[in-house]
Protein backbone atom coordinates (compact mmCIF):
# COMPACT_ATOMS: atom_id res chain seq x y z
CA UNK A 1 0.00 0.00 0.00
CA UNK A 2 1.30 3.45 -0.94
CA UNK A 3 0.48 6.18 1.60
CA UNK A 4 0.99 9.78 0.54
CA UNK A 5 1.73 13.26 1.85
CA UNK A 6 1.91 16.62 0.06
CA UNK A 7 0.07 18.02 -2.90
CA UNK A 8 2.59 18.80 -5.62
CA UNK A 9 1.77 18.30 -9.28
CA UNK A 10 4.38 15.55 -9.59
CA UNK A 11 4.69 12.39 -7.55
CA UNK A 12 7.81 10.95 -5.93
CA UNK A 13 7.86 7.42 -4.52
CA UNK A 14 10.11 6.45 -1.60
CA UNK A 15 10.70 2.74 -2.01
CA UNK A 16 12.10 -0.04 0.13
CA UNK A 17 12.03 -2.77 -2.54
CA UNK A 18 10.50 -6.23 -1.99
CA UNK A 19 12.69 -9.17 -1.11
CA UNK A 20 12.68 -12.79 -0.06
CA UNK A 21 14.17 -11.93 3.34
CA UNK A 22 14.05 -9.10 5.88
CA UNK A 23 16.74 -6.97 4.22
CA UNK A 24 17.79 -3.99 6.33
CA UNK A 25 19.17 -1.46 3.87
CA UNK A 26 19.13 1.94 5.54
CA UNK A 27 21.90 4.39 6.47
CA UNK A 28 24.50 2.91 4.09
CA UNK A 29 24.50 -0.40 5.97
CA UNK A 30 22.98 -3.64 4.73
CA UNK A 31 22.18 -6.92 6.42
CA UNK A 32 19.48 -9.51 6.94
CA UNK A 33 17.46 -9.29 10.13
CA UNK A 34 18.57 -12.15 12.35
CA UNK A 35 15.18 -12.46 13.97
CA UNK A 36 11.76 -10.82 13.68
CA UNK A 37 12.89 -7.21 14.02
CA UNK A 38 12.63 -4.47 11.41
CA UNK A 39 12.70 -0.69 11.83
CA UNK A 40 11.62 2.18 9.57
CA UNK A 41 14.37 3.12 7.06
CA UNK A 42 15.78 6.43 8.25
CA UNK A 43 16.91 7.49 4.74
CA UNK A 44 13.38 7.42 3.34
CA UNK A 45 11.85 8.89 6.48
CA UNK A 46 14.07 11.95 6.37
CA UNK A 47 13.52 12.46 2.65
CA UNK A 48 9.74 12.41 3.16
CA UNK A 49 9.50 15.76 4.93
CA UNK A 50 11.89 17.50 2.58
CA UNK A 51 10.20 16.23 -0.59
CA UNK A 52 6.70 16.65 0.82
CA UNK A 53 7.10 20.44 0.65
CA UNK A 54 7.32 20.26 -3.15
CA UNK A 55 5.78 16.99 -4.33
CA UNK A 56 3.10 14.46 -3.58
CA UNK A 57 5.26 11.91 -1.81
CA UNK A 58 4.33 8.25 -1.49
CA UNK A 59 6.02 5.59 0.62
CA UNK A 60 6.15 1.85 0.03
CA UNK A 61 8.00 -0.48 2.40
CA UNK A 62 7.50 -3.70 0.49
CA UNK A 63 9.77 -5.63 2.87
CA UNK A 64 7.94 -5.05 6.14
CA UNK A 65 4.51 -5.26 4.46
CA UNK A 66 5.46 -8.51 2.66
CA UNK A 67 4.38 -7.15 -0.72
CA UNK A 68 5.50 -9.51 -3.51
CA UNK A 69 7.25 -8.07 -6.55
CA UNK A 70 4.35 -8.42 -8.98
CA UNK A 71 1.87 -6.70 -6.66
CA UNK A 72 4.40 -3.99 -5.77
CA UNK A 73 4.96 -3.27 -9.46
CA UNK A 74 1.22 -3.01 -10.06
CA UNK A 75 0.81 -0.53 -7.19
CA UNK A 76 3.77 1.55 -8.38
CA UNK A 77 2.36 1.62 -11.90
CA UNK A 78 -0.99 2.83 -10.54
CA UNK A 79 0.78 5.52 -8.50
CA UNK A 80 2.47 6.76 -11.70
CA UNK A 81 5.50 8.45 -10.07
CA UNK A 82 7.64 11.11 -11.68
CA UNK A 83 10.61 9.73 -9.76
CA UNK A 84 11.40 6.73 -7.55
CA UNK A 85 14.02 6.95 -4.80
CA UNK A 86 14.91 3.45 -3.67
CA UNK A 87 17.08 1.80 -1.02
CA UNK A 88 19.61 -0.90 -1.77
CA UNK A 89 22.73 -2.43 -0.23
CA UNK A 90 25.31 -5.19 -0.52
CA UNK A 91 22.97 -7.79 0.99
CA UNK A 92 20.37 -7.38 -1.76
CA UNK A 93 21.48 -5.09 -4.61
CA UNK A 94 21.65 -7.86 -7.23
CA UNK A 95 17.97 -8.56 -6.50
CA UNK A 96 16.94 -4.91 -6.15
CA UNK A 97 18.24 -3.59 -9.46
CA UNK A 98 16.25 -5.95 -11.72
CA UNK A 99 13.14 -4.82 -9.85
CA UNK A 100 14.06 -1.18 -10.47
CA UNK A 101 14.55 -2.02 -14.14
CA UNK A 102 10.96 -3.28 -14.24
CA UNK A 103 9.78 -0.02 -12.68
CA UNK A 104 11.61 1.93 -15.35
CA UNK A 105 10.09 -0.13 -18.14
CA UNK A 106 6.55 0.17 -16.79
CA UNK A 107 6.50 3.80 -15.66
CA UNK A 108 9.40 5.66 -17.25
CA UNK A 109 10.00 7.25 -13.84
CA UNK A 110 13.36 8.73 -12.97
CA UNK A 111 15.17 6.18 -10.78
CA UNK A 112 17.47 7.32 -7.97
CA UNK A 113 19.22 4.86 -5.68
CA UNK A 114 20.76 5.30 -2.24
CA UNK A 115 22.75 2.88 -0.10
CA UNK A 116 26.29 1.95 0.89
CA UNK A 117 27.13 -0.01 -2.25
CA UNK A 118 26.07 2.98 -4.37
CA UNK A 119 27.74 5.57 -2.13
CA UNK A 120 31.16 3.98 -2.51
CA UNK A 121 31.00 1.92 -5.70
CA UNK A 122 28.09 3.47 -7.55
CA UNK A 123 29.75 5.04 -10.59
CA UNK A 124 30.33 1.79 -12.52
CA UNK A 125 26.93 0.48 -11.46
CA UNK A 126 25.28 3.64 -12.76
CA UNK A 127 27.24 3.78 -16.01
CA UNK A 128 26.50 0.14 -16.88
CA UNK A 129 22.72 0.29 -16.37
CA UNK A 130 20.65 2.46 -18.63
CA UNK A 131 17.59 2.15 -16.36
CA UNK A 132 19.36 3.93 -13.47
CA UNK A 133 19.35 7.72 -13.58
CA UNK A 134 21.07 8.90 -10.41
CA UNK A 135 22.63 8.08 -7.05
CA UNK A 136 21.85 10.07 -3.90
CA UNK A 137 24.97 10.41 -1.76
CA UNK A 138 23.42 12.12 1.28
CA UNK A 139 19.77 11.83 2.29
CA UNK A 140 19.93 14.69 4.81
CA UNK A 141 20.61 17.57 2.40
CA UNK A 142 18.22 19.35 0.00
CA UNK A 143 20.44 18.64 -3.04
CA UNK A 144 18.04 15.97 -4.24
CA UNK A 145 15.56 18.79 -4.91
CA UNK A 146 18.03 20.45 -7.28
CA UNK A 147 18.25 17.25 -9.27
CA UNK A 148 14.53 16.52 -9.30
CA UNK A 149 13.58 20.05 -10.29
CA UNK A 150 15.93 20.41 -13.25
CA UNK A 151 17.36 16.94 -13.80
CA UNK A 152 20.84 18.38 -14.08
CA UNK A 153 21.88 20.19 -17.22
CA UNK A 154 24.19 17.38 -18.26
CA UNK A 155 27.24 19.43 -17.48
CA UNK A 156 27.02 20.97 -14.01
CA UNK A 157 27.82 18.73 -11.02
CA UNK A 158 25.25 18.66 -8.21
CA UNK A 159 26.57 18.18 -4.64
CA UNK A 160 25.54 14.84 -3.14
CA UNK A 161 24.04 13.57 -6.41
CA UNK A 162 25.80 11.59 -9.13
CA UNK A 163 23.58 11.52 -12.18
CA UNK A 164 23.54 10.46 -15.79
CA UNK A 165 22.81 12.71 -18.75
CA UNK A 166 22.78 11.44 -22.34
CA UNK A 167 24.71 8.38 -21.23
CA UNK A 168 27.41 10.44 -19.51
CA UNK A 169 27.93 10.16 -15.76
CA UNK A 170 28.18 13.53 -14.02
CA UNK A 171 30.02 12.90 -10.77
CA UNK A 172 28.70 14.42 -7.59
CA UNK A 173 30.59 14.65 -4.33
CA UNK A 174 29.34 13.93 -0.83
CA UNK A 175 29.61 17.49 0.44
CA UNK A 176 28.54 18.67 3.88
CA UNK A 177 27.70 22.26 4.71
CA UNK A 178 29.07 22.81 8.18
CA UNK A 179 28.56 20.83 11.36
CA UNK A 180 24.85 21.56 11.80
CA UNK A 181 21.99 20.40 9.58
CA UNK A 182 18.22 20.78 9.73
CA UNK A 183 15.45 18.81 8.05
CA UNK A 184 11.72 19.46 7.67
CA UNK A 185 9.59 17.28 9.96
CA UNK A 186 9.64 13.76 8.46
CA UNK A 187 6.24 12.31 7.59
CA UNK A 188 6.44 9.16 9.68
CA UNK A 189 2.71 8.60 9.24
CA UNK A 190 3.03 7.58 5.56
CA UNK A 191 5.10 4.56 6.62
CA UNK A 192 3.46 1.39 8.02
CA UNK A 193 4.45 2.11 11.63
CA UNK A 194 2.29 -0.69 13.05
CA UNK A 195 4.43 -3.27 11.22
CA UNK A 196 7.82 -2.33 12.63
CA UNK A 197 9.41 -4.20 15.54
CA UNK A 198 12.52 -3.91 17.69
CA UNK A 199 13.89 -6.99 19.47
CA UNK A 200 14.52 -4.86 22.56
CA UNK A 201 11.48 -2.63 22.18
CA UNK A 202 9.09 -2.01 25.06
CA UNK A 203 6.25 -0.19 23.35
CA UNK A 204 4.65 0.28 19.96
CA UNK A 205 4.30 1.87 17.50
CA UNK A 206 7.99 2.50 16.95
CA UNK A 207 9.89 4.67 14.49
CA UNK A 208 13.44 5.75 13.64
CA UNK A 209 14.94 9.16 14.40
CA UNK A 210 18.37 10.73 14.19
CA UNK A 211 20.16 13.37 16.28
CA UNK A 212 23.38 13.28 14.26
CA UNK A 213 24.93 11.88 11.09
CA UNK A 214 28.41 10.51 10.53
CA UNK A 215 30.95 9.69 13.23
CA UNK A 216 34.08 11.42 14.63
CA UNK A 217 35.90 8.09 15.08
CA UNK A 218 37.74 6.10 12.41
CA UNK A 219 37.21 2.39 13.18
CA UNK A 220 38.59 0.69 10.09
CA UNK A 221 35.71 -1.80 9.71
CA UNK A 222 32.85 0.71 9.99
CA UNK A 223 30.90 2.21 7.10
CA UNK A 224 30.49 5.45 9.10
CA UNK A 225 34.21 6.17 9.35
CA UNK A 226 34.44 8.21 6.11
CA UNK A 227 31.27 10.20 6.92
CA UNK A 228 31.82 13.58 8.57
CA UNK A 229 30.02 14.10 11.87
CA UNK A 230 27.14 16.62 11.90
CA UNK A 231 24.28 17.23 14.29
CA UNK A 232 20.78 18.72 14.35
CA UNK A 233 19.92 21.72 16.55
CA UNK A 234 17.60 21.19 19.49
CA UNK A 235 14.60 23.04 18.01
CA UNK A 236 14.70 20.92 14.86
CA UNK A 237 14.68 17.67 16.83
CA UNK A 238 11.96 18.79 19.23
CA UNK A 239 9.65 19.69 16.34
CA UNK A 240 9.95 16.12 15.11
CA UNK A 241 9.35 14.65 18.58
CA UNK A 242 6.23 16.77 19.00
CA UNK A 243 4.95 15.46 15.69
CA UNK A 244 5.61 11.88 16.79
CA UNK A 245 3.55 12.44 19.91
CA UNK A 246 0.71 13.89 17.83
CA UNK A 247 0.50 10.76 15.62
CA UNK A 248 0.66 8.32 18.54
CA UNK A 249 4.25 7.03 18.31
CA UNK A 250 5.42 5.58 21.63
CA UNK A 251 8.97 4.39 20.99
CA UNK A 252 11.98 5.68 19.03
CA UNK A 253 15.15 4.10 17.74
CA UNK A 254 17.92 6.68 17.40
CA UNK A 255 19.85 5.73 14.28
CA UNK A 256 22.91 7.85 15.11
CA UNK A 257 26.13 5.98 14.48
CA UNK A 258 27.29 7.38 17.84
CA UNK A 259 24.62 8.96 20.03
CA UNK A 260 25.56 11.64 22.55
CA UNK A 261 28.81 12.93 21.03
CA UNK A 262 27.75 16.46 21.94
CA UNK A 263 27.04 15.90 25.61
CA UNK A 264 25.60 19.33 26.42
CA UNK A 265 23.19 19.23 23.48
CA UNK A 266 22.06 15.72 24.39
CA UNK A 267 21.40 16.64 28.02
CA UNK A 268 19.52 19.74 26.86
CA UNK A 269 17.43 17.56 24.54
CA UNK A 270 16.65 15.14 27.37
CA UNK A 271 15.61 17.99 29.67
CA UNK A 272 13.32 19.40 26.96
CA UNK A 273 11.72 15.97 26.43
CA UNK A 274 10.98 15.77 30.15
CA UNK A 275 9.60 19.32 30.34
CA UNK A 276 7.27 18.71 27.44
CA UNK A 277 6.14 15.35 28.84
CA UNK A 278 6.48 13.64 25.45
CA UNK A 279 6.04 10.11 26.83
CA UNK A 280 8.49 8.65 24.31
CA UNK A 281 10.69 5.71 25.27
CA UNK A 282 13.78 5.07 23.20
CA UNK A 283 16.89 3.12 22.25
CA UNK A 284 20.22 4.39 20.91
CA UNK A 285 23.76 3.31 20.03
CA UNK A 286 26.78 4.98 21.62
CA UNK A 287 30.38 4.44 22.68
CA UNK A 288 31.83 3.53 26.04
CA UNK A 289 34.06 6.64 26.06
CA UNK A 290 31.14 8.98 25.24
CA UNK A 291 28.78 8.26 28.12
CA UNK A 292 29.17 9.02 31.83
CA UNK A 293 26.88 9.05 34.87
CA UNK A 294 25.51 12.54 34.20
CA UNK A 295 24.65 11.81 30.58
CA UNK A 296 23.25 8.34 31.26
CA UNK A 297 21.04 9.66 34.07
CA UNK A 298 19.62 12.37 31.82
CA UNK A 299 18.99 9.85 29.05
CA UNK A 300 17.25 7.42 31.39
CA UNK A 301 15.02 10.13 32.84
CA UNK A 302 14.02 11.17 29.31
CA UNK A 303 12.92 7.65 28.34
CA UNK A 304 16.06 5.80 27.21
CA UNK A 305 15.79 2.16 28.32
CA UNK A 306 18.40 0.41 26.12
CA UNK A 307 21.81 1.40 24.75
CA UNK A 308 23.78 -0.49 22.11
CA UNK A 309 27.56 -0.46 22.42
CA UNK A 310 30.11 -1.62 19.87
CA UNK A 311 32.27 -3.77 22.16
CA UNK A 312 33.57 -5.84 19.22
CA UNK A 313 36.17 -8.02 20.99
CA UNK A 314 37.88 -8.89 24.25
CA UNK A 315 41.21 -8.92 22.41
CA UNK A 316 42.99 -5.61 23.09
CA UNK A 317 45.41 -6.12 20.17
CA UNK A 318 42.53 -6.52 17.72
CA UNK A 319 40.83 -3.40 19.07
CA UNK A 320 44.02 -1.38 18.58
CA UNK A 321 44.75 -2.86 15.15
CA UNK A 322 41.35 -1.83 13.81
CA UNK A 323 41.34 1.59 15.52
CA UNK A 324 38.54 0.88 17.98
CA UNK A 325 40.56 2.49 20.81
CA UNK A 326 38.44 1.01 23.56
CA UNK A 327 39.55 0.19 27.09
CA UNK A 328 38.17 -3.14 28.27
CA UNK A 329 38.17 -2.09 31.94
CA UNK A 330 36.27 1.10 31.10
CA UNK A 331 33.80 -1.06 29.20
CA UNK A 332 33.21 -3.15 32.32
CA UNK A 333 32.62 0.00 34.37
CA UNK A 334 30.11 1.49 31.91
CA UNK A 335 28.11 -1.74 31.65
CA UNK A 336 27.99 -1.90 35.44
CA UNK A 337 26.87 1.75 35.59
CA UNK A 338 24.08 1.06 33.10
CA UNK A 339 22.86 -1.83 35.28
CA UNK A 340 22.95 0.43 38.34
CA UNK A 341 20.85 3.06 36.55
CA UNK A 342 18.39 0.53 35.16
CA UNK A 343 19.43 0.93 31.50
CA UNK A 344 19.65 -2.25 29.47
CA UNK A 345 22.65 -2.93 27.23
CA UNK A 346 23.23 -4.59 23.89
CA UNK A 347 26.80 -5.50 23.02
CA UNK A 348 27.86 -5.80 19.38
CA UNK A 349 30.73 -8.22 18.72
CA UNK A 350 32.70 -8.87 15.52
CA UNK A 351 34.01 -12.40 15.04
CA UNK A 352 36.71 -13.33 12.53
CA UNK A 353 38.79 -10.17 12.11
CA UNK A 354 42.26 -10.95 10.74
CA UNK A 355 44.29 -12.08 13.74
CA UNK A 356 41.25 -13.66 15.43
CA UNK A 357 41.54 -17.27 16.65
CA UNK A 358 39.10 -19.83 18.00
CA UNK A 359 40.40 -19.11 21.47
CA UNK A 360 39.97 -15.35 21.15
CA UNK A 361 36.38 -15.83 19.94
CA UNK A 362 35.51 -17.82 23.06
CA UNK A 363 37.27 -15.23 25.24
CA UNK A 364 34.99 -12.64 23.66
CA UNK A 365 31.95 -14.78 24.46
CA UNK A 366 33.12 -15.08 28.07
CA UNK A 367 33.65 -11.31 28.10
CA UNK A 368 30.06 -10.75 26.92
CA UNK A 369 28.83 -12.94 29.78
CA UNK A 370 31.06 -11.10 32.25
CA UNK A 371 29.62 -7.77 31.07
CA UNK A 372 26.14 -9.20 31.66
CA UNK A 373 24.82 -7.73 28.42
CA UNK A 374 21.05 -7.86 28.22
CA UNK A 375 21.51 -8.67 24.54
CA UNK A 376 24.55 -9.71 22.53
CA UNK A 377 24.89 -9.55 18.76
CA UNK A 378 27.62 -11.84 17.40
CA UNK A 379 28.42 -10.99 13.79
CA UNK A 380 30.96 -12.39 11.37
CA UNK A 381 33.40 -9.94 9.85
CA UNK A 382 32.33 -8.46 6.52
CA UNK A 383 34.18 -6.33 3.95
CA UNK A 384 31.90 -3.28 4.12
CA UNK A 385 32.26 -1.12 1.03
CA UNK A 386 34.12 2.10 1.71
CA UNK A 387 36.17 0.76 4.64
CA UNK A 388 39.90 0.28 5.15
CA UNK A 389 39.20 -3.26 6.34
CA UNK A 390 37.78 -4.15 2.92
CA UNK A 391 40.98 -2.94 1.26
CA UNK A 392 43.08 -5.06 3.63
CA UNK A 393 40.97 -8.18 3.15
CA UNK A 394 41.17 -7.94 -0.64
CA UNK A 395 44.92 -7.22 -0.67
CA UNK A 396 45.62 -10.22 1.57
CA UNK A 397 43.43 -12.54 -0.51
CA UNK A 398 41.03 -13.15 2.38
CA UNK A 399 38.01 -11.91 0.45
CA UNK A 400 37.07 -12.41 -3.17
CA UNK A 401 35.76 -9.07 -4.51
CA UNK A 402 33.67 -11.02 -7.02
CA UNK A 403 31.39 -11.94 -4.10
CA UNK A 404 28.57 -9.54 -4.92
CA UNK A 405 26.36 -9.92 -1.85
CA UNK A 406 27.01 -10.54 1.84
CA UNK A 407 25.90 -9.57 5.32
CA UNK A 408 27.16 -10.08 8.85
CA UNK A 409 24.11 -11.66 10.43
CA UNK A 410 22.39 -14.56 8.69
CA UNK A 411 24.42 -15.42 5.61
CA UNK A 412 27.43 -17.68 5.41
CA UNK A 413 30.78 -15.88 5.86
CA UNK A 414 32.60 -14.47 2.84
CA UNK A 415 35.90 -13.83 4.67
CA UNK A 416 38.50 -16.53 5.37
CA UNK A 417 41.70 -15.63 7.23
CA UNK A 418 44.91 -17.47 7.98
CA UNK A 419 43.51 -18.63 11.34
CA UNK A 420 39.84 -19.23 10.54
CA UNK A 421 38.22 -20.89 7.55
CA UNK A 422 34.68 -19.92 6.61
CA UNK A 423 33.34 -23.20 8.02
CA UNK A 424 35.15 -22.75 11.33
CA UNK A 425 34.08 -19.10 11.62
CA UNK A 426 30.43 -20.03 11.00
CA UNK A 427 30.65 -22.85 13.55
CA UNK A 428 32.12 -20.55 16.21
CA UNK A 429 29.61 -17.82 15.46
CA UNK A 430 26.85 -20.35 16.19
CA UNK A 431 28.66 -21.56 19.30
CA UNK A 432 28.84 -17.98 20.53
CA UNK A 433 25.08 -17.50 20.12
CA UNK A 434 24.23 -20.78 21.85
CA UNK A 435 26.69 -20.27 24.66
CA UNK A 436 25.43 -16.78 25.47
CA UNK A 437 21.68 -17.17 24.99
CA UNK A 438 21.21 -20.61 26.55
CA UNK A 439 23.09 -19.76 29.72
CA UNK A 440 20.56 -20.35 32.57
CA UNK A 441 21.58 -17.19 34.44
CA UNK A 442 21.00 -15.14 31.31
CA UNK A 443 17.56 -16.65 30.66
CA UNK A 444 16.51 -15.92 34.23
CA UNK A 445 17.70 -12.30 34.05
CA UNK A 446 15.85 -11.68 30.81
CA UNK A 447 12.56 -13.14 32.04
CA UNK A 448 12.83 -11.30 35.33
CA UNK A 449 13.58 -8.02 33.56
CA UNK A 450 10.61 -8.12 31.17
CA UNK A 451 8.45 -5.02 31.67
CA UNK A 452 5.61 -5.32 29.14
CA UNK A 453 3.64 -7.77 27.01
CA UNK A 454 5.26 -6.25 23.92
CA UNK A 455 8.67 -6.98 25.40
CA UNK A 456 7.69 -10.55 26.35
CA UNK A 457 6.36 -11.22 22.85
CA UNK A 458 9.55 -9.86 21.27
CA UNK A 459 11.69 -11.92 23.64
CA UNK A 460 9.97 -15.18 22.69
CA UNK A 461 9.70 -14.53 18.94
CA UNK A 462 13.23 -13.24 18.50
CA UNK A 463 14.74 -15.91 20.68
CA UNK A 464 13.16 -18.59 18.52
CA UNK A 465 14.19 -16.82 15.31
CA UNK A 466 17.75 -16.40 16.57
CA UNK A 467 18.11 -20.15 17.06
CA UNK A 468 16.75 -20.77 13.56
CA UNK A 469 19.28 -18.30 12.17
CA UNK A 470 22.11 -20.72 12.94
CA UNK A 471 21.39 -22.80 9.87
CA UNK A 472 23.69 -22.17 6.91
CA UNK A 473 22.09 -19.60 4.59
N, C-alpha and C positions, 0 to 999 in steps of 0.2 A: 504494500500500500504506500502511495506517495502522498505525504502530507505537505502542505504548502504554507508559505508566509510571504507577504509583500504583494505588490500590485503593479509591477512593471510590465511594459508591453512584451518583453521577452522573458523566456523561462530558462532558469539554470537548475540543473539537477545535481545534487550532491549524492554520490553513489558509493556505498560499500558493496562491492560486487558479490554475487552468490558464490558458494563454494561447497565442496563436499565435507568440509570440516569447519570447526570454529576458528577461522583465521583472524588473528588480531593483527591489524595492519597499521595502526595509527602512530603518529609521532616518530616516523622514520624507523620504527622498529617493526619486526614481523616475526610471528610465532604462531603456534597452534595452542589453543587453550588446553591445558592439561586436565581440566575437569569440566565443570558445568558453568564456569564463570565467563562473563563477557560484558565489557563496559562500552559506553558510547564513545565513538571515535572523535577525539578532541580536534583533529584537523577539520573535519566537516562541521562540527559544532561551531567552531570559531569563525569559519567562513560564512555560516548562515546569517549572522547578524550583519556582517559587512555587506554581503550581497543583497540581503533583504531590503536595504535602503534604495536599491536601484532596479531590482528584478523581482519577478515572482519566483521564489526559490522553493524547490521541492527536495525532500530527503527520502532516500530509500536505503535502508539497511537490510539488504537481502540475506545477510548471514544470520543475524539474530532473529529475523522473522521467518527463516527457513523457506525463502521464496526460491523455487527452482528457476533455472536459467530461462526456460521457455516462457514461463509466466512473467518473470522480471522483464524480459524483452518486450512482451506484449504491453505491460504497464508503461514502460518507458516510451514505446511508440505512441501510445495514447496520450501521454503527457506532452509529447512533441517539443522537446527542449531545444533551445538555441545553442546551449553548451552543456556538457556533462563533465563534472570534475569528479574523478574517481580515485579511490585509494588502491594501492598495491604494495607489494613487498616481496622479499626474497622467498618467503614461504609459499607464495601463491602466484607470482607474476606470470609464470608460463600458462597458468589457467585463466588469469584475469584478462590478459591482452586479447586472446581470441574472442572473449565475450565483448570487449570494447569494440573490436572489429565488426561484430554483428550489429552493435548499436550504430556505428558509423554507416553501415550499409542500409539500415532500416530508416534512420532519421536524418542523416547528413549533419548531425550536430557536431559542433566543435568539441573535440575530446582533449581534456587536460588531465594529466596524471600527477599524483603526488605520492611520495613514499621513499624510503631509504635507498632502494635499488635505483630509483630514478634520480634522486638527489646527487648520488655519487657516480653513477655509471649510466646516466640517462641519455647522453648525447648519441652514442651508437644505437641505442634502442629506438630513439626518436627518428634518426636518419634512415633506419632500415625498415620503418613501418609507415606506409603512406596514410594509414587510418589514424595515426596519432598526430595531433596538432601542436601540443605544447606540454611543458613540464613546469609545475609550480614548485619553486624552491623554498618558499617560506609562506606558511598559511596564516601568519599573524600580521602581514603587512597588506596595504591596499593596492599593491602593484598588480594583482590579478584584475582589478577593475580597469586599469590602463589597457591591459591586453584584451579584455572582453569588449571594451567600448570602441577600440579602433583596430583590434586584431594585429597590431604591429604594422609598420609600413614596409616591412620586408628589408629594412636597412638599419633602423635604429634599435639598439639593444634596450630591453626593458629590465630593470632590476628585479631579481627574484623570479623571472620567467624566462625559460628557454623555449623558443617557439620556432615554427617552421613556416617559411614563406616561399612559395613557388619551388618547393623541393629543397630549399637552402635552409640550413639550421642557423638561427640567429642566437648566439650564446648569451644567456643572462648570467648574472652573478648573484650569489646569495649575499645581499648587502643589507646590513642593519643600519638604522638611523638613531644612533645614540643608545643609551642604556635603558631607556624607558619606552614602553609602547602601550598604546591603548587600543581597545577594540570595541565596536558597538555591541550591545547586549546580545549574546548568542540566543538563537531561537530554539532552545532545548525542546520546546513543546512539539516541534515537527518531527522529532525522533521518537521511536517506540519505547519510551522510558519504562513502561511496565515490563518489558522483556529483558532488561539488563539485570545482571547478577554479579555480585562480588563474593568470592569465597569467604571473605572475612567481614562481609557486610552485616550490619545489625538492623537496618531499616530499609524500606523501599517506599517509593521509587528512588532510584539512584542515578546520578549523572556524573560527568567528568568536568573538571574545571582546571584552571591553570593560573598560578600566581606569577610564574616566571618561565622563561624559555632558555634553552642552552644550559651550559654548566661551566663554572670557573676551573674545574679540575680537568686533568688530562689522562685519565686511565686509558691505557692503550687498547683495551678490548671494547670500549664503549662507543656507541654511535653518537653520543652527545658531545664527545671530546672536541670535535672541530667546530661546534656551534657556540657562538659567542653568547655569554650570559646577558639577559635583559629581564626587566621586571615591570609589572603593571603598577600604576599608582593606586593608592588605597581607594579613592573615590570610584575608579573604574571597576575594581573588584566588587565593592559593596553594591554597586548598581546591579551587577549580575546576581549577587546573592539575594537581593531583595526580589528580583524577578523569579528566582528559583522558589522562594517562599510563596510567591503569589500563584505559582502553578502547581503547588503541592509537593515539590521535591523534598525528601527527608534526609537524604544521604549524598555526600559528595566524595569523589575520588580525585584528589589533586594529582594531576599528571606532570607536575614539575619533575625534571630529572633530579634536582636536589632542592627540596623544600626548606625554606627558612634561612637561606644564605644571608639575606638582609634581616638580621635579628630584630632591629628596632621596628621596621615596617611590619614584620610578621606579628610582633607583640601588639602593635597598634591595630592591626587587622583583627586579631583575636579579641581585643578589648571592644572594638566596634561591633563585632558579632554578638558579644554578650550584652552590650548596651541596647542593641536593637532587637534582642530576644528572637533571633532568627530560627531557633530550634532546628539547626542543621548539624547532624553528626557527620564525621568525615575521617578519611584515611589519607595518608601521604607517604612519600618516600624521601628520606633524608640521609645524611651522613653522620657517623659517630662524632666527628670533630666539628660539627655544626651546632648540635643541640647541647643544652645545659639545663640545669634545674629550672632557672627562670623561664626559659623559652618553653620547655616541656610543660610546666605548670600552666602557662598561659594557653597553650594549645589544648591541653586537656579540658580546661575550664570553658573553652570555646567550642567543644564538641569533638575533638580528636580522640578516637578510641584505639587506633592502630597505626603504627609506623613501620614502614618497610626500610630495612637497612641493607646495603650491599656489603655483606661481610666477606664474601667470596671464598676465603680459604683460611685455614689455621696455620698455613706455612708462611712465615714471615718473609722468606727469600722470594717466594712467588709474588707476594704482595708488592715488594720493592721492585722486582723485575718488571712488573706490569703497571707501575706507577700508581698503585692504589694508595700508598702512604697512609696506612692505617695501623694503629697500635692495638695489639690484641688485648692488652690489659685495659686500655681505655674502653675497648668494646665491651669487655666484661662489666665494667663500671656503669656504662650507659644502659645496658640491658637490665642490670639490677635496679637502676634508677627508674626505668620505665615500669618495672614490676611494682616498685614502691609507690609510684604515682597512679597505678591502675591503668597504664597504657599498654596495650598488647603489642607484640613485636613479630615481624616477619623477617627472617634472615634469608637473603639471596646468596647462593653458593655456586661457584663455577667449578666444574670438575673436568679435568683433562687438559689444563693449560700445559704448554711445553715445560718440562721439568717436573710435572706431577707424577706420582707413583701410586701404586695400589695402597701402600702404607699411608701416604699423605692424604689420600681420599678418606680413609677410615679415621684418621686423626681429625679431619674436618668434620666428619659426622659426629665424633665424640665431642668436638668443640661446640657444635650446634646443640647437642644435648646439655652440655655444661652451661651454655648461655640460657637455656630453658626458653628457647624461642616458642612463641605460641604457634607459629607456622614456620616451615622451612621449605624453600624452593631450591631443589638440587637440579642444576642445568648443565648439560654438556657444553663444552667450549664450541663456539661457532665463529666463523670468519666474517664478522659483520662488515658489510661494505662501508668503506670510508675510514676504517680503523688501521692503526699501525700493526695490530696483531694480525690482521688479514695479510698484510704485506709480508710479515715474518713467516707465517704459515706457508704461503705460496713459495717464498724463496727457499725454504728448507725442504720443500717437497712433502709437507705434511697435509696439504690440502690441494685437491685437484680443482683448479678454477673452472673447469668444464662442468662441475656440479652446479646446476642452475638454481636449485631450490634447497633450502635447509631451514631448520629452526632448532632452538635449544631445548624444547620441552618434550615433544611427543614423537619426533622422528629420529630414526637411527642416525648415529653420529656420522659426520663427514670428515672429521679430523682424526688423524692417526699419528701419534708421536713416537719417538724412539722408545719410550717406556710403556706406552699403552696402545694396544691395537683397538680398532673400533669395537670389536666383540667384547674385549675386556672392559673398555670404558662403559659400554652399555650395561654390562653385567654389574659393574660397581655403582653405576648410577641407580640401578634398580635396588641393589643392596642398601644403598644410602636411604632411599625412600622407605623401604621396609623396616630398616633398623630404627629410623627416627619415629615413624608414624605408628608402629606396632608396639612401641615401648609402653608397658602398662602404666608407668607414672605419667607419661604424656597423655594417654587416653583419659586418665582420671582428671588431670588438670583441665583438659579441654571440655569435658562434660560438666565439670564443676563450674567452669567459667562462662558457660553459655547464659546469655542474658535475654534472649528473645526467641520466639518461635521461628522467625526468619533465620536467625543465627543457627538454631538447631537443624532446620531443614538444610541449610547450606553445608553444615558440618557433615551430615549424613550423605548427601548427594555427592559432594566433592570428595569425600573420603573414598566412597565407592569408585568414583570415576578415576581417582588417582591410582588406585590399585589396578584398574583396567589399563591404565596408560603405560604399564610396564611391559606390555606386549610389543614385539618389534613392529614398527610401522613402516 
